Amino acid sequence: MEFAPSPENPWDAASATDRPESPTVLTVAVYPDRTVVRAFDVLTGGQVNEAALGNPLYRG
């Protein structure tokens, strides 16, 4: 995903906003005791980050 250059001076390459290195996609896995969210790099397929949130109401 690319971002547009600055509207004040669209021909100045240095005025462009920062672009991410590579786009990511999020996956969400829901289990009875927790929810896990993972971020993957779209271009390489490698996992970038993972976050897990426990379910306090789970009585397993």
Backbone atoms as SQL, in Angstrom:
CREATE TABLE atoms (id INTEGER PRIMARY KEY, chain TEXT, resi INTEGER, resn TEXT, atom TEXT, x REAL, y REAL, z REAL);
INSERT INTO atoms VALUES
  (1, 'A', 1, 'MET', 'N', 0.850, -1.164, 0.000),
  (2, 'A', 1, 'MET', 'CA', 0.000, 0.000, 0.000),
  (3, 'A', 1, 'MET', 'C', 0.893, 1.223, 0.000),
  (4, 'A', 2, 'GLU', 'N', 0.669, 2.111, -0.923),
  (5, 'A', 2, 'GLU', 'CA', 1.459, 3.336, -0.989),
  (6, 'A', 2, 'GLU', 'C', 0.604, 4.524, -0.587),
  (7, 'A', 3, 'PHE', 'N', 1.263, 5.480, 0.000),
  (8, 'A', 3, 'PHE', 'CA', 0.588, 6.703, 0.410),
  (9, 'A', 3, 'PHE', 'C', 0.956, 7.813, -0.560),
  (10, 'A', 4, 'ALA', 'N', 0.054, 8.727, -0.735),
  (11, 'A', 4, 'ALA', 'CA', 0.255, 9.806, -1.693),
  (12, 'A', 4, 'ALA', 'C', 1.272, 10.815, -1.193),
  (13, 'A', 5, 'PRO', 'N', 1.913, 11.532, -2.111),
  (14, 'A', 5, 'PRO', 'CA', 2.817, 12.602, -1.705),
  (15, 'A', 5, 'PRO', 'C', 2.048, 13.763, -1.070),
  (16, 'A', 6, 'SER', 'N', 2.781, 14.659, -0.529),
  (17, 'A', 6, 'SER', 'CA', 2.184, 15.813, 0.129),
  (18, 'A', 6, 'SER', 'C', 1.359, 16.624, -0.865),
  (19, 'A', 7, 'PRO', 'N', 0.131, 17.025, -0.497),
  (20, 'A', 7, 'PRO', 'CA', -0.687, 17.809, -1.432),
  (21, 'A', 7, 'PRO', 'C', -0.123, 19.202, -1.709),
  (22, 'A', 8, 'GLU', 'N', 0.722, 19.728, -0.817),
  (23, 'A', 8, 'GLU', 'CA', 1.300, 21.058, -1.035),
  (24, 'A', 8, 'GLU', 'C', 2.291, 21.049, -2.191),
  (25, 'A', 9, 'ASN', 'N', 3.079, 19.976, -2.308),
  (26, 'A', 9, 'ASN', 'CA', 4.073, 19.890, -3.373),
  (27, 'A', 9, 'ASN', 'C', 4.143, 18.433, -3.842),
  (28, 'A', 10, 'PRO', 'N', 3.247, 18.013, -4.728),
  (29, 'A', 10, 'PRO', 'CA', 3.194, 16.610, -5.123),
  (30, 'A', 10, 'PRO', 'C', 4.402, 16.130, -5.923),
  (31, 'A', 11, 'TRP', 'N', 5.222, 17.059, -6.450),
  (32, 'A', 11, 'TRP', 'CA', 6.378, 16.645, -7.236),
  (33, 'A', 11, 'TRP', 'C', 7.618, 16.446, -6.391),
  (34, 'A', 12, 'ASP', 'N', 7.554, 16.765, -5.115),
  (35, 'A', 12, 'ASP', 'CA', 8.706, 16.609, -4.227),
  (36, 'A', 12, 'ASP', 'C', 8.677, 15.220, -3.608),
  (37, 'A', 13, 'ALA', 'N', 9.611, 14.372, -4.017),
  (38, 'A', 13, 'ALA', 'CA', 9.648, 12.995, -3.513),
  (39, 'A', 13, 'ALA', 'C', 9.916, 12.947, -2.013),
  (40, 'A', 14, 'ALA', 'N', 10.636, 13.920, -1.486),
  (41, 'A', 14, 'ALA', 'CA', 10.963, 13.931, -0.064),
  (42, 'A', 14, 'ALA', 'C', 9.748, 14.271, 0.789),
  (43, 'A', 15, 'SER', 'N', 8.681, 14.793, 0.181),
  (44, 'A', 15, 'SER', 'CA', 7.501, 15.170, 0.949),
  (45, 'A', 15, 'SER', 'C', 6.522, 14.009, 1.109),
  (46, 'A', 16, 'ALA', 'N', 6.801, 12.869, 0.507),
  (47, 'A', 16, 'ALA', 'CA', 5.893, 11.729, 0.612),
  (48, 'A', 16, 'ALA', 'C', 5.854, 11.213, 2.043),
  (49, 'A', 17, 'THR', 'N', 4.693, 10.738, 2.431),
  (50, 'A', 17, 'THR', 'CA', 4.574, 10.186, 3.778),
  (51, 'A', 17, 'THR', 'C', 5.312, 8.853, 3.849),
  (52, 'A', 18, 'ASP', 'N', 5.625, 8.431, 5.056),
  (53, 'A', 18, 'ASP', 'CA', 6.321, 7.156, 5.243),
  (54, 'A', 18, 'ASP', 'C', 5.450, 6.006, 4.771),
  (55, 'A', 19, 'ARG', 'N', 6.089, 5.050, 4.102),
  (56, 'A', 19, 'ARG', 'CA', 5.393, 3.865, 3.646),
  (57, 'A', 19, 'ARG', 'C', 5.842, 2.683, 4.492),
  (58, 'A', 20, 'PRO', 'N', 4.941, 1.764, 4.812),
  (59, 'A', 20, 'PRO', 'CA', 5.360, 0.576, 5.544),
  (60, 'A', 20, 'PRO', 'C', 6.274, -0.288, 4.689),
  (61, 'A', 21, 'GLU', 'N', 7.107, -1.075, 5.343),
  (62, 'A', 21, 'GLU', 'CA', 8.020, -1.957, 4.611),
  (63, 'A', 21, 'GLU', 'C', 7.241, -2.969, 3.778),
  (64, 'A', 22, 'SER', 'N', 6.215, -3.539, 4.358),
  (65, 'A', 22, 'SER', 'CA', 5.411, -4.529, 3.668),
  (66, 'A', 22, 'SER', 'C', 4.037, -4.562, 4.327),
  (67, 'A', 23, 'PRO', 'N', 2.986, -4.761, 3.558),
  (68, 'A', 23, 'PRO', 'CA', 1.659, -4.830, 4.178),
  (69, 'A', 23, 'PRO', 'C', 1.501, -6.098, 5.002),
  (70, 'A', 24, 'THR', 'N', 0.637, -6.049, 5.988),
  (71, 'A', 24, 'THR', 'CA', 0.385, -7.217, 6.827),
  (72, 'A', 24, 'THR', 'C', -1.089, -7.580, 6.770),
  (73, 'A', 25, 'VAL', 'N', -1.363, -8.802, 7.128),
  (74, 'A', 25, 'VAL', 'CA', -2.736, -9.286, 7.228),
  (75, 'A', 25, 'VAL', 'C', -2.905, -9.881, 8.620),
  (76, 'A', 26, 'LEU', 'N', -4.084, -9.682, 9.215),
  (77, 'A', 26, 'LEU', 'CA', -4.368, -10.199, 10.547),
  (78, 'A', 26, 'LEU', 'C', -5.251, -11.434, 10.447),
  (79, 'A', 27, 'THR', 'N', -4.963, -12.418, 11.302),
  (80, 'A', 27, 'THR', 'CA', -5.835, -13.582, 11.441),
  (81, 'A', 27, 'THR', 'C', -6.306, -13.629, 12.886),
  (82, 'A', 28, 'VAL', 'N', -7.533, -14.087, 13.093),
  (83, 'A', 28, 'VAL', 'CA', -8.107, -14.180, 14.428),
  (84, 'A', 28, 'VAL', 'C', -8.553, -15.624, 14.643),
  (85, 'A', 29, 'ALA', 'N', -8.058, -16.233, 15.705),
  (86, 'A', 29, 'ALA', 'CA', -8.469, -17.581, 16.078),
  (87, 'A', 29, 'ALA', 'C', -9.152, -17.498, 17.437),
  (88, 'A', 30, 'VAL', 'N', -10.399, -17.968, 17.508),
  (89, 'A', 30, 'VAL', 'CA', -11.169, -17.900, 18.744),
  (90, 'A', 30, 'VAL', 'C', -11.297, -19.303, 19.324),
  (91, 'A', 31, 'TYR', 'N', -10.809, -19.473, 20.548),
  (92, 'A', 31, 'TYR', 'CA', -10.895, -20.710, 21.298),
  (93, 'A', 31, 'TYR', 'C', -11.763, -20.457, 22.527),
  (94, 'A', 32, 'PRO', 'N', -12.277, -21.505, 23.180),
  (95, 'A', 32, 'PRO', 'CA', -13.111, -21.269, 24.356),
  (96, 'A', 32, 'PRO', 'C', -12.395, -20.506, 25.473),
  (97, 'A', 33, 'ASP', 'N', -11.101, -20.734, 25.633),
  (98, 'A', 33, 'ASP', 'CA', -10.372, -20.103, 26.741),
  (99, 'A', 33, 'ASP', 'C', -9.578, -18.869, 26.362),
  (100, 'A', 34, 'ARG', 'N', -9.418, -18.598, 25.065),
  (101, 'A', 34, 'ARG', 'CA', -8.617, -17.442, 24.648),
  (102, 'A', 34, 'ARG', 'C', -8.919, -17.073, 23.202),
  (103, 'A', 35, 'THR', 'N', -8.504, -15.865, 22.815),
  (104, 'A', 35, 'THR', 'CA', -8.553, -15.393, 21.433),
  (105, 'A', 35, 'THR', 'C', -7.134, -15.013, 21.040),
  (106, 'A', 36, 'VAL', 'N', -6.689, -15.481, 19.895),
  (107, 'A', 36, 'VAL', 'CA', -5.324, -15.234, 19.436),
  (108, 'A', 36, 'VAL', 'C', -5.392, -14.460, 18.119),
  (109, 'A', 37, 'VAL', 'N', -4.675, -13.330, 18.073),
  (110, 'A', 37, 'VAL', 'CA', -4.589, -12.514, 16.859),
  (111, 'A', 37, 'VAL', 'C', -3.143, -12.557, 16.383),
  (112, 'A', 38, 'ARG', 'N', -2.963, -12.904, 15.114),
  (113, 'A', 38, 'ARG', 'CA', -1.620, -12.993, 14.547),
  (114, 'A', 38, 'ARG', 'C', -1.526, -12.078, 13.335),
  (115, 'A', 39, 'ALA', 'N', -0.363, -11.447, 13.169),
  (116, 'A', 39, 'ALA', 'CA', -0.092, -10.606, 12.002),
  (117, 'A', 39, 'ALA', 'C', 0.952, -11.307, 11.140),
  (118, 'A', 40, 'PHE', 'N', 0.682, -11.385, 9.842),
  (119, 'A', 40, 'PHE', 'CA', 1.597, -12.015, 8.907),
  (120, 'A', 40, 'PHE', 'C', 1.992, -11.026, 7.828),
  (121, 'A', 41, 'ASP', 'N', 3.259, -11.085, 7.408),
  (122, 'A', 41, 'ASP', 'CA', 3.764, -10.275, 6.314),
  (123, 'A', 41, 'ASP', 'C', 3.204, -10.832, 5.013),
  (124, 'A', 42, 'VAL', 'N', 2.578, -9.983, 4.200),
  (125, 'A', 42, 'VAL', 'CA', 1.939, -10.434, 2.966),
  (126, 'A', 42, 'VAL', 'C', 2.962, -10.908, 1.936),
  (127, 'A', 43, 'LEU', 'N', 4.082, -10.248, 1.848),
  (128, 'A', 43, 'LEU', 'CA', 5.057, -10.588, 0.808),
  (129, 'A', 43, 'LEU', 'C', 5.868, -11.833, 1.134),
  (130, 'A', 44, 'THR', 'N', 6.249, -12.019, 2.402),
  (131, 'A', 44, 'THR', 'CA', 7.082, -13.167, 2.759),
  (132, 'A', 44, 'THR', 'C', 6.291, -14.301, 3.381),
  (133, 'A', 45, 'GLY', 'N', 5.116, -14.014, 3.933),
  (134, 'A', 45, 'GLY', 'CA', 4.327, -15.039, 4.600),
  (135, 'A', 45, 'GLY', 'C', 4.767, -15.310, 6.025),
  (136, 'A', 46, 'GLY', 'N', 5.798, -14.615, 6.488),
  (137, 'A', 46, 'GLY', 'CA', 6.302, -14.831, 7.849),
  (138, 'A', 46, 'GLY', 'C', 5.432, -14.143, 8.889),
  (139, 'A', 47, 'GLN', 'N', 5.408, -14.741, 10.073),
  (140, 'A', 47, 'GLN', 'CA', 4.638, -14.153, 11.167),
  (141, 'A', 47, 'GLN', 'C', 5.377, -12.959, 11.745),
  (142, 'A', 48, 'VAL', 'N', 4.666, -11.844, 11.907),
  (143, 'A', 48, 'VAL', 'CA', 5.256, -10.611, 12.405),
  (144, 'A', 48, 'VAL', 'C', 5.026, -10.461, 13.895),
  (145, 'A', 49, 'ASN', 'N', 3.789, -10.728, 14.335),
  (146, 'A', 49, 'ASN', 'CA', 3.435, -10.491, 15.724),
  (147, 'A', 49, 'ASN', 'C', 2.285, -11.406, 16.114),
  (148, 'A', 50, 'GLU', 'N', 2.134, -11.611, 17.445),
  (149, 'A', 50, 'GLU', 'CA', 1.032, -12.416, 17.955),
  (150, 'A', 50, 'GLU', 'C', 0.582, -11.846, 19.288),
  (151, 'A', 51, 'ALA', 'N', -0.725, -11.795, 19.486),
  (152, 'A', 51, 'ALA', 'CA', -1.277, -11.336, 20.757),
  (153, 'A', 51, 'ALA', 'C', -2.372, -12.311, 21.168),
  (154, 'A', 52, 'ALA', 'N', -2.373, -12.694, 22.450),
  (155, 'A', 52, 'ALA', 'CA', -3.392, -13.600, 22.970),
  (156, 'A', 52, 'ALA', 'C', -4.123, -12.926, 24.123),
  (157, 'A', 53, 'LEU', 'N', -5.430, -13.081, 24.141),
  (158, 'A', 53, 'LEU', 'CA', -6.256, -12.507, 25.186),
  (159, 'A', 53, 'LEU', 'C', -7.065, -13.641, 25.812),
  (160, 'A', 54, 'GLY', 'N', -6.886, -13.850, 27.113),
  (161, 'A', 54, 'GLY', 'CA', -7.599, -14.920, 27.797),
  (162, 'A', 54, 'GLY', 'C', -9.041, -14.548, 28.062),
  (163, 'A', 55, 'ASN', 'N', -9.889, -15.574, 28.148),
  (164, 'A', 55, 'ASN', 'CA', -11.300, -15.391, 28.444),
  (165, 'A', 55, 'ASN', 'C', -11.506, -15.599, 29.946),
  (166, 'A', 56, 'PRO', 'N', -11.792, -14.550, 30.713),
  (167, 'A', 56, 'PRO', 'CA', -11.929, -14.711, 32.166),
  (168, 'A', 56, 'PRO', 'C', -13.176, -15.487, 32.576),
  (169, 'A', 57, 'LEU', 'N', -14.134, -15.673, 31.682),
  (170, 'A', 57, 'LEU', 'CA', -15.359, -16.390, 32.009),
  (171, 'A', 57, 'LEU', 'C', -15.258, -17.888, 31.724),
  (172, 'A', 58, 'TYR', 'N', -14.140, -18.324, 31.137),
  (173, 'A', 58, 'TYR', 'CA', -13.979, -19.741, 30.798),
  (174, 'A', 58, 'TYR', 'C', -13.772, -20.563, 32.065),
  (175, 'A', 59, 'ARG', 'N', -14.542, -21.629, 32.212),
  (176, 'A', 59, 'ARG', 'CA', -14.446, -22.525, 33.373),
  (177, 'A', 59, 'ARG', 'C', -14.168, -23.941, 32.879),
  (178, 'A', 60, 'GLY', 'N', -12.949, -24.180, 32.394),
  (179, 'A', 60, 'GLY', 'CA', -12.634, -25.471, 31.795),
  (180, 'A', 60, 'GLY', 'C', -11.891, -26.391, 32.608);
